Amino acid sequence: MPELRSRARRSKRLGDLQPASQPANQEENFLAPAQNRTRRRGRGNAAGVARGRGVRLIDLDPNPPREILPQAGVGAGDLACNKIEGVANKEIPMEGGSADKVMGVEEEPSSTPVPDRVQVGNSPMYRTERKLGKGGFGQVYVGRRVTGGSERMGPDAIEVALKFEHRNSKGCNYGPPYEWQVYNSLNGCYGVPLVHYKGRQGDFYILVMDILGPSLWDVWNSLGQSMSPSMAASIAVEAISILEKLHMKGFVHGDVKPENFLLGQPGTAEEKKLYLIDLGLASRWKDASSGQHVEYDLRLDIFRGTIRYASVHAHLGRTGSRRDDLESQAYTLIFLIKGRLPWQGYQVTDTNT
């Protein structure tokens, strides 16, 4: 692991984590290796997509990604790494709670309740039901069709995921969220969920998407916070395929981590397929008009991503590129197998080192 700074870092050890051992009879073939597929429909999940009926709450982004700007006033003692606690359950837990959280950064700016009923664009009318999760870029609820609907996924689904982002949130200062532009460019891309409808209703910008299944974080928890190398290898093949297709479209994800990879909806043909969600921090690595790599930039006072899984270049404030997604993917796989990363359990006491 390359050193981030030449000067010594003053830090304090918070404690070690010993992940529970994986049960001996645990099934390892949870996710089938990727195959060459040409079908593009609905092969992915949205930032804020959740599980189907009968499954408990999923926290899509329990410790949301952060964009730390100079004016945010992040100083000594503002950075903290959470110690992972929990035990394996017989069924997949939905509590989430993994990555390092930066304190003192603006959260959802409004407590305005979401509408009881939603209809955007040419969508059917949906009734807003239980909350599925909340992240740095909005909150997600189950939407149930008031009338009609016969499928479990797709635009005619009985239940969908409704992602709400308040018009006064940081990402909506100049209109619809930036994430909408990314989905417009990627809709139908392999491993990225389809957006069926979108629009504004009242104070909220709303995305209507497929409900998906548990995240890799949930799966890892259900296996006693340890995953076999063979299972991680199957996940790696599929995850790299998804990132490859995303990069071919000219984008980098910018926040690769276990919480942002979800399996398909339980009980469907998609339940063992992998999806990449949450495009709020995605950015272009290739200029759309010229096809050239974007210009290199260095901003030591800016950090975007999730501290635990972010690449060295991201911590140094450098322009995001394809290598950073792959580096974060490597950290994700190490975490799933080993149960921790070497830098977990440290609290930064001097952010200038």
Sequence and secondary structure as in RCSB ss.txt:
>XXXX:A:sequence
MPELRSRARRSKRLGDLQPASQPANQEENFLAPAQNRTRRRGRGNAAGVARGRGVRLIDLDPNPPREILPQAGVG
AGDLACNKIEGVANKEIPMEGGSADKVMGVEEEPSSTPVPDRVQVGNSPMYRTERKLGKGGFGQVYVGRRVTGGS
ERMGPDAIEVALKFEHRNSKGCNYGPPYEWQVYNSLNGCYGVPLVHYKGRQGDFYILVMDILGPSLWDVWNSLGQ
SMSPSMAASIAVEAISILEKLHMKGFVHGDVKPENFLLGQPGTAEEKKLYLIDLGLASRWKDASSGQHVEYDLRL
DIFRGTIRYASVHAHLGRTGSRRDDLESQAYTLIFLIKGRLPWQGYQVTDTNT
>XXXX:A:secstr
   S SS   EEE          TT    SS         TT B  TT    TT     S SS  EEE GGG   
TT EE         SS       S EETT    S      SEE  TT   EEEEEEEEEETTEEEEEEEESS   
BSSSTTBSEEEEEEEETTSGGGTTSS HHHHHHHHHTT TBS  EEEEEEETTEEEEEE     BHHHHHHHTTS
   HHHHHHHHHHHHHHHHHHHHTTEE S  SGGGEEE  TTSTTTT EEE   TT EESB TTT  B    B T
T EEE TTT  HHHHTTB   HHHHHHHHHHHHHHHHHSS TTTTEEES TT 
